[in-house]
Amino acid sequence: MAVLITVVAAVITYSSAVGVTVATGEEIVPVPPVLRPTTTTQQTTPHPTVTSTHEGGGALKVAPAMVTCKPVCDHEVTITSTGSAPARVGTIKFDGPAKAKFTRTGECLGKTLDSGEECTFRVAFKPAGATGTQTARLVIEHDLNDKAMVVALSAEQPSLDLAVSSGGASCVLQPGGTVDGHDALEIFFHVALTGATPEQLPGLVPVTVRSVPGATIRLNTAVGPGSTVAALPLSALDYGRAHSITITVDPDHKIAERNESNNAVRLRVTLPVKTTSRGTVRLHC
């Protein structure tokens, strides 16, 4: 009798937990409590750091633990004293296959940091025509017992390409066209960018314009649909002769590109004999 009462009670309990939808007539059976899935909370991963400690109370932390450059970078690295005693930063050097392509500005070398004190420097990557993935390490020595702190460095070869085109170039003789009032040979040209947007560049693009005979100037230009103008100063000896003009974008190869062979273009222009009455003159180049 006791067993029968138990079975009947279980059937009544289960039957009372069954609902019927008005619209479909389908039975909705809730999952018994023991079968309900457990709720988990996703943990947020903190920004990675590298820490070195000492039993005497000194401790250092460097952040970030990894620097990635795509395609170039100028990244801030901070060393913080997190212990209860001062800690001294030793040598800071680059190591690894692409160590020569990374540079450091700012100084933490040799500094003793009190508890809570920090120092900051910057790490930059100069592709110089590099291809593929470039890796290196930033090794930071210190006076603690632990091994040196290491920041992983990597850079990817971009798909961008800069080029100077002779199409659409023009030359203008401009009396008094320089800032100091000297005559100028104005060269109008266009720098094209493919495989990227101007925002992916590290900033203005350096360009050199050289005239033989004549002067060489260096300027920085934005990359876009418009033209760039370079004003080459002229002397009296530059008139009445032919000039060979070379325009070179990114002359120091600081921006990694697919093709470095199209960064320069050469033009030729002949200046007329100098006269005092002549105004602005458009020249063929």
C-alpha positions in Angstrom: 0.0 0.0 0.0 2.9 2.4 0.8 4.5 1.7 -2.5 1.2 2.3 -4.4 0.7 5.7 -2.6 4.2 6.7 -3.6 3.7 5.9 -7.3 0.3 7.7 -7.4 1.8 10.8 -5.8 4.6 10.9 -8.4 2.1 10.6 -11.3 0.0 13.4 -9.8 3.1 15.6 -9.3 4.3 15.1 -12.9 0.8 15.5 -14.4 0.3 18.9 -12.6 3.5 20.2 -14.2 2.2 19.7 -17.8 0.7 22.8 -19.5 -1.3 23.0 -22.8 -1.0 25.9 -25.2 -4.3 27.5 -26.2 -3.2 28.2 -29.8 -1.6 24.8 -30.7 -2.7 22.3 -28.2 1.0 21.2 -27.8 2.1 20.0 -24.4 4.9 22.1 -22.9 6.9 19.9 -20.4 9.4 21.9 -18.3 12.8 20.4 -17.8 13.1 18.9 -14.3 15.3 21.0 -12.0 18.1 18.4 -12.1 18.3 18.6 -15.9 18.4 22.4 -16.3 21.6 23.7 -17.9 23.9 25.5 -15.5 24.6 29.2 -16.3 28.2 30.2 -16.8 29.7 33.7 -16.7 32.4 34.5 -19.3 35.6 35.9 -17.8 37.1 39.0 -19.4 40.7 38.4 -20.4 42.9 41.3 -18.9 45.4 43.1 -21.1 48.5 40.9 -20.9 51.5 42.0 -19.0 54.9 40.6 -18.0 55.8 40.7 -14.3 59.1 40.1 -12.5 59.4 39.9 -8.7 62.0 39.8 -6.0 61.9 38.2 -2.5 63.1 41.5 -1.0 59.8 43.2 -2.1 60.8 44.7 -5.5 58.6 44.0 -8.5 58.4 45.3 -12.0 55.6 45.0 -14.6 55.8 45.8 -18.3 52.8 46.3 -20.5 51.8 45.3 -23.1 53.3 41.9 -23.4 53.0 41.9 -27.2 53.3 44.7 -29.8 51.9 44.0 -33.3 52.5 46.4 -36.2 50.2 46.4 -39.3 51.9 47.8 -41.3 53.9 50.2 -39.2 53.6 51.3 -35.6 54.8 53.7 -33.0 53.7 51.8 -29.8 54.0 52.9 -26.1 55.6 50.5 -23.6 55.3 51.1 -19.9 57.4 49.7 -17.0 55.8 50.0 -13.6 57.2 49.3 -10.1 54.5 47.2 -8.4 56.4 46.0 -5.3 57.0 47.4 -1.9 60.7 48.2 -2.6 62.5 50.1 -5.4 63.6 48.2 -8.5 66.1 49.2 -11.1 65.7 48.9 -14.8 68.8 47.6 -16.6 69.5 47.2 -20.3 66.7 47.4 -22.9 67.6 45.7 -26.2 66.0 44.1 -29.2 66.6 40.5 -30.1 65.4 38.1 -32.7 65.3 37.8 -36.5 64.0 41.3 -37.3 65.6 43.2 -34.4 67.3 45.7 -36.8 63.9 46.9 -38.0 62.6 47.9 -34.6 63.7 51.1 -32.8 63.1 52.6 -29.4 62.7 56.2 -28.4 62.4 57.5 -24.8 64.5 56.2 -21.9 63.9 53.9 -19.0 67.4 52.5 -19.1 69.1 52.5 -15.8 66.2 54.1 -13.9 65.4 53.1 -10.4 61.6 53.1 -9.9 60.0 53.5 -6.5 56.9 51.7 -5.6 54.1 52.8 -7.9 56.4 54.8 -10.2 56.6 54.1 -13.9 58.5 55.1 -17.0 57.5 54.9 -20.6 59.2 54.6 -24.0 58.0 54.0 -27.6 58.7 51.1 -30.0 58.5 51.7 -33.7 58.9 49.4 -36.7 60.6 50.5 -39.9 59.9 48.0 -42.7 62.6 49.1 -45.2 61.2 46.7 -47.8 60.6 43.8 -45.5 58.4 41.0 -46.7 56.3 38.5 -44.8 56.0 38.3 -41.0 58.7 40.1 -39.1 59.4 39.0 -35.5 61.6 40.1 -32.7 61.7 40.5 -28.9 62.2 43.4 -26.6 64.4 42.2 -23.7 64.3 44.2 -20.5 66.9 43.4 -17.8 66.6 44.4 -14.1 68.2 44.0 -10.7 65.7 41.4 -9.5 66.3 37.7 -9.2 63.8 36.7 -12.0 64.8 36.4 -15.6 64.5 39.4 -17.9 61.1 40.6 -19.0 60.3 40.0 -22.6 57.9 41.7 -24.9 57.0 39.9 -28.1 57.2 42.0 -31.3 55.7 41.2 -34.7 54.9 43.0 -37.9 53.1 42.0 -41.1 54.1 43.0 -44.6 51.3 45.2 -46.0 49.7 45.0 -49.4 49.9 48.7 -50.0 51.9 50.3 -52.8 53.0 53.9 -53.4 53.9 55.2 -56.8 54.7 58.4 -58.6 53.2 58.8 -62.0 54.6 60.9 -64.9 51.1 61.1 -66.3 49.6 64.5 -65.5 52.9 66.0 -64.3 53.4 69.7 -65.3 56.1 72.3 -64.9 55.6 76.0 -64.4 58.2 78.8 -64.3 57.1 81.1 -61.5 59.0 84.4 -61.0 59.2 85.1 -57.3 57.6 81.8 -56.6 59.6 80.9 -53.5 59.1 82.0 -49.9 62.1 84.3 -50.0 61.0 85.8 -53.4 63.4 83.9 -55.7 62.3 82.5 -59.0 61.0 78.9 -58.8 60.4 76.0 -61.1 57.1 74.5 -59.8 56.7 70.8 -60.4 53.2 69.4 -60.1 52.9 65.6 -59.7 50.7 62.9 -58.2 51.4 60.2 -55.6 49.1 57.2 -56.0 48.3 54.7 -53.3 46.9 51.2 -54.0 46.1 48.2 -51.7 45.3 50.5 -48.7 43.7 53.7 -47.6 45.5 56.9 -46.6 44.5 56.2 -43.0 46.7 53.1 -43.0 49.8 55.1 -43.7 51.9 56.4 -40.7 51.1 60.0 -41.7 52.4 62.3 -44.4 54.6 60.7 -47.0 58.1 62.0 -47.6 59.1 63.0 -51.1 62.4 64.4 -52.6 62.5 66.4 -55.8 66.0 66.8 -57.3 67.0 68.9 -60.3 70.3 68.3 -62.2 71.6 71.0 -62.5 69.9 72.8 -59.7 68.6 72.2 -56.2 67.2 69.3 -54.2 64.2 69.8 -51.9 62.5 67.5 -49.5 58.8 67.8 -48.6 56.0 65.8 -46.9 52.7 65.3 -48.7 49.3 63.8 -48.1 48.3 61.0 -50.4 45.0 61.5 -52.2 43.4 62.4 -55.5 45.0 65.9 -55.7 48.4 67.0 -57.0 51.5 67.9 -55.0 53.6 70.9 -56.0 57.3 71.3 -55.3 58.9 74.7 -55.8 62.6 74.3 -56.8 64.5 77.6 -56.3 66.3 78.9 -59.4 69.5 80.8 -59.8 70.5 82.9 -62.8 72.7 80.0 -64.0 69.7 77.6 -64.2 68.1 79.5 -67.1 68.6 78.7 -70.8 69.4 75.0 -70.2 67.8 71.6 -69.8 67.2 70.1 -66.4 66.7 66.5 -65.4 64.1 66.2 -62.6 63.8 63.1 -60.3 60.8 62.8 -58.0 61.1 60.0 -55.4 58.4 59.1 -52.9 59.5 57.4 -49.6 63.2 57.9 -50.5 64.4 56.2 -47.2 62.1 53.1 -47.7 60.5 53.5 -44.3 57.1 52.3 -45.6 56.9 48.6 -46.7 55.4 48.2 -50.1 54.6 45.5 -52.6 56.7 47.2 -55.2 59.6 49.6 -54.5 60.6 50.0 -58.2 57.8 52.5 -59.0 58.7 55.0 -56.3 60.6 57.4 -58.6 59.9 59.1 -61.9 62.2 61.2 -64.1 61.2 64.3 -66.1 63.1 66.6 -68.4 62.4 70.3 -68.8 64.2 73.1 -70.6 64.1 76.5 -69.1 64.1 79.6 -71.4 66.6 82.4 -71.3 65.9 84.7 -68.3 64.2 87.9 -69.1 62.9 90.7 -66.8 59.5 91.0 -68.5 58.4 87.4 -68.5 55.7 86.3 -66.1 54.4 82.8 -65.3 55.3 80.3 -68.1 54.0 76.8 -68.5 56.7 74.4 -69.7 56.7 71.0 -71.3 58.1 68.3 -69.0 
